[in-house]
Amino acid sequence: MRQEHGKIEGNVTLTDELVLYGMCAGNMTVASGGKLILHGMCTGNLEILPGGMVDLHGKVNGNVLNKGGTANIFGMVNGNLHQMAGTTNVDSGTVIHGRRAT
């Protein structure tokens, strides 16, 4: 599993495994076969596609859009949390500043 501690500029699409302690300055998409463990921050939206998996311990400034993957939310979402498909687990300590839509 790859680990990043610095800043990633621009949008990212993951089809592999990444642990991010730093920041992604853009949108992140986790596609089939991709796994993201986010301890840092995503400044844009976080999209989870079918077959993708996310453990969010850090912060997403935009929206989290689960379109068919697995999302485990422990951290903070400044936008909305949308579960369009897939599985979304939200910890009791999670902070969502927008609304939660299913």
Gaussian input, Z-matrix of N, CA and C with variables (Angstrom, degrees):
# hf/3-21g

backbone

0 1
 N
 C     1     B1
 C     2     B2     1     A1
 N     3     B3     2     A2     1     D1
 C     4     B4     3     A3     2     D2
 C     5     B5     4     A4     3     D3
 N     6     B6     5     A5     4     D4
 C     7     B7     6     A6     5     D5
 C     8     B8     7     A7     6     D6
 N     9     B9     8     A8     7     D7
 C    10    B10     9     A9     8     D8
 C    11    B11    10    A10     9     D9
 N    12    B12    11    A11    10    D10
 C    13    B13    12    A12    11    D11
 C    14    B14    13    A13    12    D12
 N    15    B15    14    A14    13    D13
 C    16    B16    15    A15    14    D14
 C    17    B17    16    A16    15    D15
 N    18    B18    17    A17    16    D16
 C    19    B19    18    A18    17    D17
 C    20    B20    19    A19    18    D18
 N    21    B21    20    A20    19    D19
 C    22    B22    21    A21    20    D20
 C    23    B23    22    A22    21    D21
 N    24    B24    23    A23    22    D22
 C    25    B25    24    A24    23    D23
 C    26    B26    25    A25    24    D24
 N    27    B27    26    A26    25    D25
 C    28    B28    27    A27    26    D26
 C    29    B29    28    A28    27    D27
 N    30    B30    29    A29    28    D28
 C    31    B31    30    A30    29    D29
 C    32    B32    31    A31    30    D30
 N    33    B33    32    A32    31    D31
 C    34    B34    33    A33    32    D32
 C    35    B35    34    A34    33    D33
 N    36    B36    35    A35    34    D34
 C    37    B37    36    A36    35    D35
 C    38    B38    37    A37    36    D36
 N    39    B39    38    A38    37    D37
 C    40    B40    39    A39    38    D38
 C    41    B41    40    A40    39    D39
 N    42    B42    41    A41    40    D40
 C    43    B43    42    A42    41    D41
 C    44    B44    43    A43    42    D42
 N    45    B45    44    A44    43    D43
 C    46    B46    45    A45    44    D44
 C    47    B47    46    A46    45    D45
 N    48    B48    47    A47    46    D46
 C    49    B49    48    A48    47    D47
 C    50    B50    49    A49    48    D48
 N    51    B51    50    A50    49    D49
 C    52    B52    51    A51    50    D50
 C    53    B53    52    A52    51    D51
 N    54    B54    53    A53    52    D52
 C    55    B55    54    A54    53    D53
 C    56    B56    55    A55    54    D54
 N    57    B57    56    A56    55    D55
 C    58    B58    57    A57    56    D56
 C    59    B59    58    A58    57    D57
 N    60    B60    59    A59    58    D58
 C    61    B61    60    A60    59    D59
 C    62    B62    61    A61    60    D60
 N    63    B63    62    A62    61    D61
 C    64    B64    63    A63    62    D62
 C    65    B65    64    A64    63    D63
 N    66    B66    65    A65    64    D64
 C    67    B67    66    A66    65    D65
 C    68    B68    67    A67    66    D66
 N    69    B69    68    A68    67    D67
 C    70    B70    69    A69    68    D68
 C    71    B71    70    A70    69    D69
 N    72    B72    71    A71    70    D70
 C    73    B73    72    A72    71    D71
 C    74    B74    73    A73    72    D72
 N    75    B75    74    A74    73    D73
 C    76    B76    75    A75    74    D74
 C    77    B77    76    A76    75    D75
 N    78    B78    77    A77    76    D76
 C    79    B79    78    A78    77    D77
 C    80    B80    79    A79    78    D78
 N    81    B81    80    A80    79    D79
 C    82    B82    81    A81    80    D80
 C    83    B83    82    A82    81    D81
 N    84    B84    83    A83    82    D82
 C    85    B85    84    A84    83    D83
 C    86    B86    85    A85    84    D84
 N    87    B87    86    A86    85    D85
 C    88    B88    87    A87    86    D86
 C    89    B89    88    A88    87    D87
 N    90    B90    89    A89    88    D88
 C    91    B91    90    A90    89    D89
 C    92    B92    91    A91    90    D90
 N    93    B93    92    A92    91    D91
 C    94    B94    93    A93    92    D92
 C    95    B95    94    A94    93    D93
 N    96    B96    95    A95    94    D94
 C    97    B97    96    A96    95    D95
 C    98    B98    97    A97    96    D96
 N    99    B99    98    A98    97    D97
 C   100   B100    99    A99    98    D98
 C   101   B101   100   A100    99    D99
 N   102   B102   101   A101   100   D100
 C   103   B103   102   A102   101   D101
 C   104   B104   103   A103   102   D102
 N   105   B105   104   A104   103   D103
 C   106   B106   105   A105   104   D104
 C   107   B107   106   A106   105   D105
 N   108   B108   107   A107   106   D106
 C   109   B109   108   A108   107   D107
 C   110   B110   109   A109   108   D108
 N   111   B111   110   A110   109   D109
 C   112   B112   111   A111   110   D110
 C   113   B113   112   A112   111   D111
 N   114   B114   113   A113   112   D112
 C   115   B115   114   A114   113   D113
 C   116   B116   115   A115   114   D114
 N   117   B117   116   A116   115   D115
 C   118   B118   117   A117   116   D116
 C   119   B119   118   A118   117   D117
 N   120   B120   119   A119   118   D118
 C   121   B121   120   A120   119   D119
 C   122   B122   121   A121   120   D120
 N   123   B123   122   A122   121   D121
 C   124   B124   123   A123   122   D122
 C   125   B125   124   A124   123   D123
 N   126   B126   125   A125   124   D124
 C   127   B127   126   A126   125   D125
 C   128   B128   127   A127   126   D126
 N   129   B129   128   A128   127   D127
 C   130   B130   129   A129   128   D128
 C   131   B131   130   A130   129   D129
 N   132   B132   131   A131   130   D130
 C   133   B133   132   A132   131   D131
 C   134   B134   133   A133   132   D132
 N   135   B135   134   A134   133   D133
 C   136   B136   135   A135   134   D134
 C   137   B137   136   A136   135   D135
 N   138   B138   137   A137   136   D136
 C   139   B139   138   A138   137   D137
 C   140   B140   139   A139   138   D138
 N   141   B141   140   A140   139   D139
 C   142   B142   141   A141   140   D140
 C   143   B143   142   A142   141   D141
 N   144   B144   143   A143   142   D142
 C   145   B145   144   A144   143   D143
 C   146   B146   145   A145   144   D144
 N   147   B147   146   A146   145   D145
 C   148   B148   147   A147   146   D146
 C   149   B149   148   A148   147   D147
 N   150   B150   149   A149   148   D148
 C   151   B151   150   A150   149   D149
 C   152   B152   151   A151   150   D150
 N   153   B153   152   A152   151   D151
 C   154   B154   153   A153   152   D152
 C   155   B155   154   A154   153   D153
 N   156   B156   155   A155   154   D154
 C   157   B157   156   A156   155   D155
 C   158   B158   157   A157   156   D156
 N   159   B159   158   A158   157   D157
 C   160   B160   159   A159   158   D158
 C   161   B161   160   A160   159   D159
 N   162   B162   161   A161   160   D160
 C   163   B163   162   A162   161   D161
 C   164   B164   163   A163   162   D162
 N   165   B165   164   A164   163   D163
 C   166   B166   165   A165   164   D164
 C   167   B167   166   A166   165   D165
 N   168   B168   167   A167   166   D166
 C   169   B169   168   A168   167   D167
 C   170   B170   169   A169   168   D168
 N   171   B171   170   A170   169   D169
 C   172   B172   171   A171   170   D170
 C   173   B173   172   A172   171   D171
 N   174   B174   173   A173   172   D172
 C   175   B175   174   A174   173   D173
 C   176   B176   175   A175   174   D174
 N   177   B177   176   A176   175   D175
 C   178   B178   177   A177   176   D176
 C   179   B179   178   A178   177   D177
 N   180   B180   179   A179   178   D178
 C   181   B181   180   A180   179   D179
 C   182   B182   181   A181   180   D180
 N   183   B183   182   A182   181   D181
 C   184   B184   183   A183   182   D182
 C   185   B185   184   A184   183   D183
 N   186   B186   185   A185   184   D184
 C   187   B187   186   A186   185   D185
 C   188   B188   187   A187   186   D186
 N   189   B189   188   A188   187   D187
 C   190   B190   189   A189   188   D188
 C   191   B191   190   A190   189   D189
 N   192   B192   191   A191   190   D190
 C   193   B193   192   A192   191   D191
 C   194   B194   193   A193   192   D192
 N   195   B195   194   A194   193   D193
 C   196   B196   195   A195   194   D194
 C   197   B197   196   A196   195   D195
 N   198   B198   197   A197   196   D196
 C   199   B199   198   A198   197   D197
 C   200   B200   199   A199   198   D198
 N   201   B201   200   A200   199   D199
 C   202   B202   201   A201   200   D200
 C   203   B203   202   A202   201   D201
 N   204   B204   203   A203   202   D202
 C   205   B205   204   A204   203   D203
 C   206   B206   205   A205   204   D204
 N   207   B207   206   A206   205   D205
 C   208   B208   207   A207   206   D206
 C   209   B209   208   A208   207   D207
 N   210   B210   209   A209   208   D208
 C   211   B211   210   A210   209   D209
 C   212   B212   211   A211   210   D210
 N   213   B213   212   A212   211   D211
 C   214   B214   213   A213   212   D212
 C   215   B215   214   A214   213   D213
 N   216   B216   215   A215   214   D214
 C   217   B217   216   A216   215   D215
 C   218   B218   217   A217   216   D216
 N   219   B219   218   A218   217   D217
 C   220   B220   219   A219   218   D218
 C   221   B221   220   A220   219   D219
 N   222   B222   221   A221   220   D220
 C   223   B223   222   A222   221   D221
 C   224   B224   223   A223   222   D222
 N   225   B225   224   A224   223   D223
 C   226   B226   225   A225   224   D224
 C   227   B227   226   A226   225   D225
 N   228   B228   227   A227   226   D226
 C   229   B229   228   A228   227   D227
 C   230   B230   229   A229   228   D228
 N   231   B231   230   A230   229   D229
 C   232   B232   231   A231   230   D230
 C   233   B233   232   A232   231   D231
 N   234   B234   233   A233   232   D232
 C   235   B235   234   A234   233   D233
 C   236   B236   235   A235   234   D234
 N   237   B237   236   A236   235   D235
 C   238   B238   237   A237   236   D236
 C   239   B239   238   A238   237   D237
 N   240   B240   239   A239   238   D238
 C   241   B241   240   A240   239   D239
 C   242   B242   241   A241   240   D240
 N   243   B243   242   A242   241   D241
 C   244   B244   243   A243   242   D242
 C   245   B245   244   A244   243   D243
 N   246   B246   245   A245   244   D244
 C   247   B247   246   A246   245   D245
 C   248   B248   247   A247   246   D246
 N   249   B249   248   A248   247   D247
 C   250   B250   249   A249   248   D248
 C   251   B251   250   A250   249   D249
 N   252   B252   251   A251   250   D250
 C   253   B253   252   A252   251   D251
 C   254   B254   253   A253   252   D252
 N   255   B255   254   A254   253   D253
 C   256   B256   255   A255   254   D254
 C   257   B257   256   A256   255   D255
 N   258   B258   257   A257   256   D256
 C   259   B259   258   A258   257   D257
 C   260   B260   259   A259   258   D258
 N   261   B261   260   A260   259   D259
 C   262   B262   261   A261   260   D260
 C   263   B263   262   A262   261   D261
 N   264   B264   263   A263   262   D262
 C   265   B265   264   A264   263   D263
 C   266   B266   265   A265   264   D264
 N   267   B267   266   A266   265   D265
 C   268   B268   267   A267   266   D266
 C   269   B269   268   A268   267   D267
 N   270   B270   269   A269   268   D268
 C   271   B271   270   A270   269   D269
 C   272   B272   271   A271   270   D270
 N   273   B273   272   A272   271   D271
 C   274   B274   273   A273   272   D272
 C   275   B275   274   A274   273   D273
 N   276   B276   275   A275   274   D274
 C   277   B277   276   A276   275   D275
 C   278   B278   277   A277   276   D276
 N   279   B279   278   A278   277   D277
 C   280   B280   279   A279   278   D278
 C   281   B281   280   A280   279   D279
 N   282   B282   281   A281   280   D280
 C   283   B283   282   A282   281   D281
 C   284   B284   283   A283   282   D282
 N   285   B285   284   A284   283   D283
 C   286   B286   285   A285   284   D284
 C   287   B287   286   A286   285   D285
 N   288   B288   287   A287   286   D286
 C   289   B289   288   A288   287   D287
 C   290   B290   289   A289   288   D288
 N   291   B291   290   A290   289   D289
 C   292   B292   291   A291   290   D290
 C   293   B293   292   A292   291   D291
 N   294   B294   293   A293   292   D292
 C   295   B295   294   A294   293   D293
 C   296   B296   295   A295   294   D294
 N   297   B297   296   A296   295   D295
 C   298   B298   297   A297   296   D296
 C   299   B299   298   A298   297   D297
 N   300   B300   299   A299   298   D298
 C   301   B301   300   A300   299   D299
 C   302   B302   301   A301   300   D300
 N   303   B303   302   A302   301   D301
 C   304   B304   303   A303   302   D302
 C   305   B305   304   A304   303   D303

   B1=1.4467
   B2=1.5235
   B3=1.3144
   B4=1.4642
   B5=1.5250
   B6=1.3287
   B7=1.4604
   B8=1.5245
   B9=1.3346
   B10=1.4633
   B11=1.5168
   B12=1.3447
   B13=1.4578
   B14=1.5255
   B15=1.3021
   B16=1.4583
   B17=1.5115
   B18=1.3341
   B19=1.4653
   B20=1.5252
   B21=1.3333
   B22=1.4591
   B23=1.5166
   B24=1.3258
   B25=1.4664
   B26=1.5210
   B27=1.3186
   B28=1.4558
   B29=1.5141
   B30=1.3153
   B31=1.4537
   B32=1.5237
   B33=1.3324
   B34=1.4668
   B35=1.5244
   B36=1.3421
   B37=1.4573
   B38=1.5185
   B39=1.3322
   B40=1.4602
   B41=1.5211
   B42=1.3259
   B43=1.4587
   B44=1.5223
   B45=1.3348
   B46=1.4616
   B47=1.5220
   B48=1.3207
   B49=1.4649
   B50=1.5220
   B51=1.3308
   B52=1.4605
   B53=1.5127
   B54=1.3335
   B55=1.4603
   B56=1.5238
   B57=1.3302
   B58=1.4555
   B59=1.5215
   B60=1.3378
   B61=1.4618
   B62=1.5225
   B63=1.3034
   B64=1.4538
   B65=1.5136
   B66=1.3491
   B67=1.4525
   B68=1.5208
   B69=1.3236
   B70=1.4559
   B71=1.5148
   B72=1.3386
   B73=1.4641
   B74=1.5192
   B75=1.3239
   B76=1.4555
   B77=1.5179
   B78=1.3237
   B79=1.4585
   B80=1.5223
   B81=1.3281
   B82=1.4572
   B83=1.5213
   B84=1.3285
   B85=1.4576
   B86=1.5153
   B87=1.3306
   B88=1.4582
   B89=1.5283
   B90=1.3362
   B91=1.4547
   B92=1.5250
   B93=1.3176
   B94=1.4607
   B95=1.5248
   B96=1.3153
   B97=1.4573
   B98=1.5121
   B99=1.3187
   B100=1.4559
   B101=1.5170
   B102=1.3263
   B103=1.4603
   B104=1.5147
   B105=1.3363
   B106=1.4552
   B107=1.5105
   B108=1.3311
   B109=1.4584
   B110=1.5181
   B111=1.3255
   B112=1.4602
   B113=1.5221
   B114=1.3412
   B115=1.4645
   B116=1.5239
   B117=1.3071
   B118=1.4539
   B119=1.5053
   B120=1.3559
   B121=1.4582
   B122=1.5200
   B123=1.3192
   B124=1.4556
   B125=1.5252
   B126=1.3353
   B127=1.4617
   B128=1.5198
   B129=1.3250
   B130=1.4641
   B131=1.5144
   B132=1.3332
   B133=1.4588
   B134=1.5220
   B135=1.3222
   B136=1.4616
   B137=1.5192
   B138=1.3334
   B139=1.4588
   B140=1.5240
   B141=1.3319
   B142=1.4573
   B143=1.5298
   B144=1.3264
   B145=1.4599
   B146=1.5244
   B147=1.3481
   B148=1.4628
   B149=1.5293
   B150=1.3287
   B151=1.4564
   B152=1.5136
   B153=1.3412
   B154=1.4615
   B155=1.5219
   B156=1.3416
   B157=1.4598
   B158=1.5284
   B159=1.3440
   B160=1.4617
   B161=1.5203
   B162=1.3257
   B163=1.4640
   B164=1.5272
   B165=1.3227
   B166=1.4605
   B167=1.5199
   B168=1.3325
   B169=1.4636
   B170=1.5235
   B171=1.3205
   B172=1.4545
   B173=1.5122
   B174=1.3453
   B175=1.4648
   B176=1.5268
   B177=1.3335
   B178=1.4623
   B179=1.5188
   B180=1.3356
   B181=1.4697
   B182=1.5189
   B183=1.3173
   B184=1.4588
   B185=1.5146
   B186=1.3325
   B187=1.4584
   B188=1.5233
   B189=1.3191
   B190=1.4608
   B191=1.5257
   B192=1.3409
   B193=1.4601
   B194=1.5200
   B195=1.3258
   B196=1.4583
   B197=1.5213
   B198=1.3343
   B199=1.4656
   B200=1.5217
   B201=1.3348
   B202=1.4553
   B203=1.5109
   B204=1.3195
   B205=1.4557
   B206=1.5128
   B207=1.3299
   B208=1.4602
   B209=1.5180
   B210=1.3273
   B211=1.4582
   B212=1.5184
   B213=1.3257
   B214=1.4621
   B215=1.5258
   B216=1.3314
   B217=1.4604
   B218=1.5307
   B219=1.3351
   B220=1.4631
   B221=1.5243
   B222=1.3266
   B223=1.4608
   B224=1.5066
   B225=1.3497
   B226=1.4544
   B227=1.5306
   B228=1.3271
   B229=1.4645
   B230=1.5230
   B231=1.3384
   B232=1.4639
   B233=1.5209
   B234=1.3183
   B235=1.4600
   B236=1.5170
   B237=1.3278
   B238=1.4586
   B239=1.5226
   B240=1.3088
   B241=1.4573
   B242=1.5216
   B243=1.3429
   B244=1.4600
   B245=1.5155
   B246=1.3252
   B247=1.4593
   B248=1.5229
   B249=1.3190
   B250=1.4552
   B251=1.5233
   B252=1.3221
   B253=1.4613
   B254=1.5200
   B255=1.3300
   B256=1.4574
   B257=1.5167
   B258=1.3267
   B259=1.4602
   B260=1.5202
   B261=1.3283
   B262=1.4544
   B263=1.5220
   B264=1.3142
   B265=1.4642
   B266=1.5218
   B267=1.3350
   B268=1.4605
   B269=1.5177
   B270=1.3314
   B271=1.4555
   B272=1.5333
   B273=1.3167
   B274=1.4687
   B275=1.5272
   B276=1.3215
   B277=1.4542
   B278=1.5215
   B279=1.3151
   B280=1.4582
   B281=1.5226
   B282=1.3324
   B283=1.4609
   B284=1.5284
   B285=1.3377
   B286=1.4624
   B287=1.5209
   B288=1.3430
   B289=1.4703
   B290=1.5201
   B291=1.3223
   B292=1.4614
   B293=1.5091
   B294=1.3283
   B295=1.4541
   B296=1.5171
   B297=1.3067
   B298=1.4565
   B299=1.5196
   B300=1.3250
   B301=1.4660
   B302=1.5113
   B303=1.3273
   B304=1.4655
   B305=1.5103
   A1=108.41
   A2=115.82
   A3=123.13
   A4=110.00
   A5=116.55
   A6=122.40
   A7=109.35
   A8=115.65
   A9=122.06
   A10=108.57
   A11=116.15
   A12=121.04
   A13=112.34
   A14=117.40
   A15=120.75
   A16=112.35
   A17=114.47
   A18=122.10
   A19=109.14
   A20=115.61
   A21=122.32
   A22=106.57
   A23=117.38
   A24=121.89
   A25=110.40
   A26=117.00
   A27=121.80
   A28=113.44
   A29=114.45
   A30=121.60
   A31=111.07
   A32=116.07
   A33=122.51
   A34=108.98
   A35=116.07
   A36=121.98
   A37=107.52
   A38=116.72
   A39=121.99
   A40=111.18
   A41=115.38
   A42=121.59
   A43=109.50
   A44=115.68
   A45=122.15
   A46=107.71
   A47=117.18
   A48=121.49
   A49=110.99
   A50=115.69
   A51=121.65
   A52=109.86
   A53=115.96
   A54=122.83
   A55=105.47
   A56=116.88
   A57=121.36
   A58=110.14
   A59=115.31
   A60=122.52
   A61=110.45
   A62=116.32
   A63=122.08
   A64=111.80
   A65=115.23
   A66=120.34
   A67=110.16
   A68=115.04
   A69=121.89
   A70=106.72
   A71=116.88
   A72=122.27
   A73=108.27
   A74=115.66
   A75=122.23
   A76=109.62
   A77=115.64
   A78=121.79
   A79=109.95
   A80=116.25
   A81=121.41
   A82=108.89
   A83=115.89
   A84=122.61
   A85=107.55
   A86=116.58
   A87=121.90
   A88=106.20
   A89=115.34
   A90=122.15
   A91=110.56
   A92=116.34
   A93=122.38
   A94=110.75
   A95=116.24
   A96=121.61
   A97=113.79
   A98=117.77
   A99=121.73
   A100=111.53
   A101=114.71
   A102=121.01
   A103=107.79
   A104=115.88
   A105=122.41
   A106=109.22
   A107=115.64
   A108=121.96
   A109=104.98
   A110=115.31
   A111=121.14
   A112=110.37
   A113=114.88
   A114=121.73
   A115=109.80
   A116=116.45
   A117=122.61
   A118=111.71
   A119=115.73
   A120=120.41
   A121=111.24
   A122=115.13
   A123=124.02
   A124=106.30
   A125=118.05
   A126=120.39
   A127=112.92
   A128=117.63
   A129=121.37
   A130=111.23
   A131=115.55
   A132=122.18
   A133=110.21
   A134=115.52
   A135=122.79
   A136=107.38
   A137=116.15
   A138=122.68
   A139=109.40
   A140=116.91
   A141=122.36
   A142=107.73
   A143=115.88
   A144=122.18
   A145=110.09
   A146=118.18
   A147=120.17
   A148=111.72
   A149=115.70
   A150=121.44
   A151=114.53
   A152=117.88
   A153=122.04
   A154=110.61
   A155=116.02
   A156=121.00
   A157=109.74
   A158=115.61
   A159=121.19
   A160=109.83
   A161=115.59
   A162=123.32
   A163=105.58
   A164=116.54
   A165=121.74
   A166=109.52
   A167=115.76
   A168=122.40
   A169=110.34
   A170=116.10
   A171=122.08
   A172=112.17
   A173=115.45
   A174=120.81
   A175=110.31
   A176=115.25
   A177=122.48
   A178=106.96
   A179=116.58
   A180=119.80
   A181=112.34
   A182=117.50
   A183=121.49
   A184=111.23
   A185=114.99
   A186=122.02
   A187=110.86
   A188=115.95
   A189=122.15
   A190=106.01
   A191=115.67
   A192=122.63
   A193=108.95
   A194=117.23
   A195=120.61
   A196=107.67
   A197=115.19
   A198=121.96
   A199=112.34
   A200=116.76
   A201=118.77
   A202=115.17
   A203=117.79
   A204=121.24
   A205=111.48
   A206=114.49
   A207=121.61
   A208=107.96
   A209=116.30
   A210=121.88
   A211=109.19
   A212=115.63
   A213=122.76
   A214=106.40
   A215=116.41
   A216=121.72
   A217=109.37
   A218=115.52
   A219=122.13
   A220=111.66
   A221=117.18
   A222=121.68
   A223=114.06
   A224=116.11
   A225=122.04
   A226=110.41
   A227=114.86
   A228=122.39
   A229=106.65
   A230=116.82
   A231=119.79
   A232=112.32
   A233=117.16
   A234=121.69
   A235=110.70
   A236=114.47
   A237=121.72
   A238=110.82
   A239=116.14
   A240=122.97
   A241=106.94
   A242=116.34
   A243=122.60
   A244=109.73
   A245=117.44
   A246=121.40
   A247=107.29
   A248=115.76
   A249=121.69
   A250=110.99
   A251=115.75
   A252=123.46
   A253=106.38
   A254=116.65
   A255=120.31
   A256=112.30
   A257=114.38
   A258=122.16
   A259=109.21
   A260=116.16
   A261=121.31
   A262=108.27
   A263=116.31
   A264=123.03
   A265=107.93
   A266=116.23
   A267=121.44
   A268=108.80
   A269=116.20
   A270=122.53
   A271=109.55
   A272=116.58
   A273=121.29
   A274=112.55
   A275=118.81
   A276=121.96
   A277=114.46
   A278=117.58
   A279=122.28
   A280=110.81
   A281=116.22
   A282=122.15
   A283=107.75
   A284=116.55
   A285=122.39
   A286=106.74
   A287=116.37
   A288=120.07
   A289=112.10
   A290=117.68
   A291=121.32
   A292=109.38
   A293=115.40
   A294=119.02
   A295=109.42
   A296=115.27
   A297=121.77
   A298=107.62
   A299=116.02
   A300=121.28
   A301=110.18
   A302=115.25
   A303=120.59
   A304=110.45
   D1=128.69
   D2=-178.58
   D3=-79.90
   D4=141.75
   D5=177.40
   D6=-121.08
   D7=138.65
   D8=176.08
   D9=-125.80
   D10=135.70
   D11=179.92
   D12=-116.32
   D13=-10.99
   D14=-176.49
   D15=-100.08
   D16=-152.72
   D17=-177.20
   D18=-104.22
   D19=132.50
   D20=174.55
   D21=-106.52
   D22=120.00
   D23=-179.53
   D24=-87.22
   D25=135.36
   D26=173.30
   D27=87.79
   D28=-178.82
   D29=-177.60
   D30=-74.97
   D31=147.64
   D32=-177.13
   D33=-130.04
   D34=135.00
   D35=170.87
   D36=-118.42
   D37=122.72
   D38=-177.34
   D39=-103.12
   D40=131.21
   D41=169.81
   D42=-124.53
   D43=6.46
   D44=176.78
   D45=-127.12
   D46=-164.98
   D47=-176.97
   D48=-103.53
   D49=135.25
   D50=-178.87
   D51=-142.04
   D52=133.82
   D53=168.28
   D54=-108.38
   D55=117.45
   D56=-177.11
   D57=-110.81
   D58=115.82
   D59=175.67
   D60=-99.09
   D61=-14.95
   D62=-178.57
   D63=-94.98
   D64=-135.42
   D65=-174.42
   D66=-136.20
   D67=141.29
   D68=169.43
   D69=-107.11
   D70=117.09
   D71=179.53
   D72=-91.33
   D73=74.92
   D74=-178.59
   D75=163.28
   D76=-165.57
   D77=177.50
   D78=-88.17
   D79=151.61
   D80=176.15
   D81=-123.19
   D82=134.56
   D83=176.04
   D84=-123.03
   D85=128.47
   D86=177.67
   D87=-108.79
   D88=108.70
   D89=-175.78
   D90=-92.66
   D91=-178.60
   D92=179.80
   D93=-54.97
   D94=129.74
   D95=-178.21
   D96=87.03
   D97=-8.52
   D98=-179.54
   D99=-90.17
   D100=147.32
   D101=175.52
   D102=-138.85
   D103=127.77
   D104=178.57
   D105=-120.27
   D106=126.84
   D107=169.51
   D108=-112.91
   D109=106.77
   D110=-173.32
   D111=-103.40
   D112=110.39
   D113=173.92
   D114=-101.73
   D115=-17.21
   D116=-179.20
   D117=-96.06
   D118=-132.72
   D119=-173.61
   D120=-136.67
   D121=143.76
   D122=169.14
   D123=-114.11
   D124=121.46
   D125=-175.63
   D126=-80.19
   D127=-16.38
   D128=-179.86
   D129=-109.14
   D130=-144.02
   D131=178.21
   D132=-90.53
   D133=154.84
   D134=174.66
   D135=-118.99
   D136=118.77
   D137=-177.20
   D138=-115.53
   D139=129.87
   D140=179.28
   D141=-113.79
   D142=116.49
   D143=-178.84
   D144=-93.16
   D145=166.09
   D146=178.11
   D147=-52.29
   D148=131.30
   D149=-178.67
   D150=87.54
   D151=-4.23
   D152=177.29
   D153=-92.64
   D154=157.21
   D155=-178.48
   D156=-139.29
   D157=136.35
   D158=-179.15
   D159=-134.69
   D160=134.43
   D161=166.46
   D162=-115.72
   D163=108.83
   D164=-176.68
   D165=-100.99
   D166=107.81
   D167=176.49
   D168=-106.49
   D169=-18.60
   D170=-177.42
   D171=-96.58
   D172=-130.77
   D173=-170.81
   D174=-136.47
   D175=137.65
   D176=170.86
   D177=-117.11
   D178=121.23
   D179=-178.94
   D180=-75.60
   D181=-28.08
   D182=179.87
   D183=-95.86
   D184=-145.06
   D185=-179.96
   D186=-94.74
   D187=154.48
   D188=170.15
   D189=-108.98
   D190=123.18
   D191=-175.15
   D192=-120.79
   D193=105.21
   D194=177.35
   D195=-93.20
   D196=111.01
   D197=-177.25
   D198=-106.91
   D199=19.88
   D200=175.70
   D201=138.78
   D202=5.39
   D203=178.61
   D204=-99.37
   D205=-155.51
   D206=177.26
   D207=-119.98
   D208=125.29
   D209=179.98
   D210=-124.90
   D211=125.25
   D212=174.16
   D213=-114.00
   D214=112.17
   D215=-171.69
   D216=-107.84
   D217=117.29
   D218=178.63
   D219=-119.47
   D220=-18.89
   D221=-171.81
   D222=-98.94
   D223=-129.37
   D224=-173.43
   D225=-126.75
   D226=137.19
   D227=173.95
   D228=-122.72
   D229=114.90
   D230=-179.84
   D231=-76.81
   D232=-26.38
   D233=178.60
   D234=-95.98
   D235=-145.23
   D236=-179.82
   D237=-95.85
   D238=155.30
   D239=174.12
   D240=-111.65
   D241=113.02
   D242=-178.27
   D243=-111.06
   D244=121.86
   D245=172.15
   D246=-107.31
   D247=98.14
   D248=-179.33
   D249=-87.61
   D250=-29.98
   D251=178.00
   D252=-164.18
   D253=175.82
   D254=178.17
   D255=81.06
   D256=-159.89
   D257=-176.90
   D258=-121.86
   D259=128.50
   D260=177.52
   D261=-126.42
   D262=118.33
   D263=177.11
   D264=-108.61
   D265=124.93
   D266=-178.33
   D267=-115.75
   D268=120.46
   D269=179.03
   D270=-69.58
   D271=152.51
   D272=-178.87
   D273=-64.25
   D274=-22.64
   D275=179.29
   D276=-90.87
   D277=2.76
   D278=-179.16
   D279=-68.30
   D280=142.51
   D281=176.16
   D282=-111.67
   D283=120.75
   D284=176.63
   D285=-121.39
   D286=113.74
   D287=-177.41
   D288=-80.91
   D289=-26.89
   D290=176.97
   D291=-88.64
   D292=-145.54
   D293=179.09
   D294=-112.90
   D295=160.45
   D296=176.92
   D297=-104.65
   D298=117.16
   D299=-177.14
   D300=-118.51
   D301=137.57
   D302=176.27
   D303=-118.97

